[in-house]
Amino acid sequence: MATTATAIRNEFEALANDAIAEHSQRFFKTGKGEYGDNDRFLGIRIPLVRQQVKRHRDAPMRAIKAMLKSPWHEERMFGVLSLVDRFKRGDETQQQHIFDYYLGNIRFVNNWDLVDSSAHLIVGPWLETRSRRRLYRLAKSKDLWERRVAIISSYHFIRGEDFSDTLALAELLVHDEHDLIHKAVGWMLREVGNRDRKAEVRFLKKHYRSMPRTMLRYAIEKFPQAQRKAWLQGKM
């Protein structure tokens, strides 16, 4: 008999921890008007969620899709990580289905950890040998999570020593108003710099005086201390 979403949810309920949930509510900014407004937590650590993904690797897609639409954060994480696992194991037809479903349901991939656990493992690999125009549409979206998916997806390209889309997306997002985009762009710029410092520096010299300080700090985190100070003081 196939595993159901209800059966998986019952297991999650048994793993719930109120103290961890209370901490997560604060950590993921669930207060009114914050980016995680109204998100709900069971209080289950990620290693336990990953164990459940392994345990239910053969669950039907309908169960995984139902988990992705759960009001509980950890259950959505289960859905996201299950999609990543299915994508890695799937053939091209299965991968396209997962890619389309993922992008069609970003409203449920609605916190930074959900995006960061999946975008560069589904969207990036699918677009590696295909048109990447979709990323630019996402980067121009009014939706925070779509913009974060755009830049984090490019991490896959960075790992393959391909920086052009990351830098172009960073150009679109360099003056974004949201702190979570500042951090994501800064992180991706740092990853570019880890592989090609000159490419990162060219971008920074063009933008560092006007880009958000958080973005700059993330981007130059691996620079020598004296250089970091100079960049932050606008003396480069």
C-alpha positions in Angstrom: 0.0 0.0 0.0 1.4 3.4 -1.0 2.5 5.8 1.7 0.1 8.7 2.1 0.6 12.3 3.1 -1.5 11.6 6.1 0.8 8.8 7.3 3.9 11.0 6.8 2.2 13.9 8.7 1.5 11.5 11.6 5.1 10.7 11.8 6.0 14.4 11.8 3.5 15.1 14.5 5.3 12.4 16.7 8.6 14.1 16.1 7.4 17.6 17.0 9.2 19.6 19.8 7.5 22.7 21.3 10.8 24.2 22.5 12.5 23.9 19.1 9.3 25.2 17.4 9.3 28.3 19.6 13.0 29.0 18.8 12.3 28.5 15.0 9.3 30.9 15.1 11.8 33.7 16.3 14.7 32.6 14.1 12.6 32.6 10.9 11.0 36.0 11.5 7.4 34.9 11.8 6.1 38.0 13.4 3.5 40.2 11.8 5.0 42.1 8.8 8.2 40.0 8.9 9.3 37.8 5.9 8.1 34.6 7.6 4.8 36.2 8.7 2.4 33.4 9.9 4.7 30.5 9.1 4.2 27.6 11.5 6.7 25.2 13.0 6.5 21.8 14.5 10.0 22.0 15.9 11.8 19.3 14.0 15.5 19.7 13.1 16.6 19.4 9.5 18.6 16.1 10.0 15.4 14.4 11.2 13.5 15.9 8.2 16.2 14.4 5.9 15.8 11.0 7.5 12.1 11.1 6.7 12.9 12.0 3.1 15.1 8.9 2.9 12.5 6.8 4.7 9.8 7.8 2.2 11.9 7.9 -1.0 9.3 5.8 -2.8 6.2 7.8 -1.7 4.0 8.7 -4.6 4.3 12.2 -6.0 0.8 13.1 -4.9 2.0 12.7 -1.2 5.1 14.8 -1.8 3.0 17.5 -3.5 0.6 17.5 -0.6 3.4 17.9 1.9 4.8 20.9 -0.1 1.5 22.6 0.4 1.4 22.1 4.2 1.0 25.0 6.6 3.9 23.5 8.6 7.4 24.6 7.6 9.1 21.3 8.3 6.5 19.4 6.2 7.1 21.9 3.3 10.8 21.2 3.8 10.1 17.5 3.4 8.3 18.3 0.2 11.1 20.4 -1.2 13.9 17.9 -0.3 11.8 15.1 -1.7 11.6 17.0 -5.0 15.3 17.5 -5.0 15.9 13.8 -4.4 13.4 12.8 -7.1 15.0 15.3 -9.5 18.5 13.8 -9.0 17.2 10.3 -9.6 14.8 11.0 -12.4 15.0 10.8 -16.1 14.6 13.9 -18.3 10.8 13.6 -18.4 10.6 13.3 -14.6 13.0 16.1 -14.2 11.0 18.4 -16.4 7.9 17.6 -14.4 9.6 18.4 -11.1 11.1 21.7 -12.6 7.7 22.9 -13.9 6.0 21.9 -10.7 8.6 23.6 -8.5 8.4 26.9 -10.3 4.7 26.7 -10.5 4.5 26.4 -6.7 7.2 28.8 -5.5 4.5 30.3 -3.2 5.0 27.3 -1.0 8.8 27.5 -1.2 8.4 30.5 1.0 11.3 30.9 3.3 15.0 31.3 2.7 16.0 27.8 3.9 13.5 26.2 1.6 14.8 28.1 -1.4 18.5 27.5 -0.5 17.9 23.8 -0.1 16.5 23.4 -3.6 16.8 26.1 -6.2 20.4 25.3 -7.2 19.6 21.6 -7.2 16.5 21.7 -9.4 16.3 25.0 -11.4 20.0 25.4 -12.0 20.7 21.9 -13.3 17.6 21.9 -15.5 18.6 25.2 -17.1 22.2 24.3 -17.5 21.9 23.4 -21.2 18.7 25.4 -21.8 17.6 29.0 -22.1 18.0 30.8 -18.8 15.5 33.6 -19.6 13.2 32.3 -16.9 15.7 33.3 -14.3 15.6 36.9 -15.4 11.9 37.0 -15.3 12.0 35.6 -11.7 14.7 38.2 -10.8 12.3 41.0 -11.9 9.3 39.5 -9.9 7.6 41.4 -7.1 7.7 38.2 -5.1 10.7 37.9 -2.7 11.0 34.1 -3.0 11.0 34.2 -6.8 13.8 36.7 -6.8 15.8 34.6 -4.3 15.2 31.5 -6.4 16.6 33.3 -9.4 20.0 34.2 -7.8 20.4 31.0 -5.8 19.7 28.9 -8.8 22.8 30.3 -10.4 24.9 28.6 -7.7 24.8 25.6 -9.9 26.4 27.5 -12.8 29.1 28.9 -10.4 30.1 25.4 -9.4 30.7 24.8 -13.1 32.9 27.9 -13.4 30.2 29.7 -15.3 29.7 33.2 -13.7 28.0 35.2 -16.4 24.4 34.6 -15.3 25.2 35.2 -11.6 26.8 38.5 -12.4 24.0 39.6 -14.7 21.3 38.6 -12.2 23.3 40.4 -9.5 23.1 43.5 -11.7 19.3 43.3 -11.7 19.2 42.7 -7.9 22.0 45.0 -6.7 19.6 47.7 -5.5 16.8 45.3 -4.3 15.1 46.5 -1.1 15.0 43.3 0.8 17.7 42.1 3.2 17.2 38.5 2.2 18.2 39.4 -1.4 21.1 41.5 -0.2 22.4 38.4 1.6 21.7 36.0 -1.3 23.4 38.2 -3.9 26.4 38.9 -1.6 26.7 35.1 -1.0 26.7 34.3 -4.7 29.3 37.1 -5.4 31.5 35.6 -2.7 31.2 32.2 -4.4 32.2 33.7 -7.7 35.2 35.3 -6.0 36.2 32.0 -4.4 36.8 30.8 -7.9 37.6 34.0 -9.8 38.5 36.9 -7.6 39.1 39.2 -10.5 35.5 38.7 -11.8 34.1 39.5 -8.4 36.3 42.6 -8.0 35.2 44.0 -11.4 31.6 43.8 -10.3 32.3 45.3 -6.9 34.3 48.2 -8.3 31.3 49.1 -10.4 28.7 48.9 -7.6 30.3 48.8 -4.1 29.7 52.5 -3.3 25.9 52.2 -3.8 25.1 48.5 -3.1 23.6 47.7 0.3 26.2 47.2 3.0 24.9 43.8 3.9 25.4 42.6 0.3 28.9 44.1 0.3 29.8 42.5 3.6 28.7 39.1 2.4 30.6 39.5 -0.9 33.9 40.4 0.7 33.8 38.1 3.7 36.8 36.1 2.4 38.9 39.1 1.6 41.9 40.0 3.8 40.9 42.2 6.8 42.6 45.3 5.4 40.9 44.9 2.1 37.5 44.4 3.7 38.0 47.6 5.7 39.0 49.6 2.5 36.0 48.3 0.6 33.6 49.2 3.4 35.1 52.7 3.7 34.8 53.3 0.0 38.6 53.6 -0.6 39.1 51.0 -3.3 
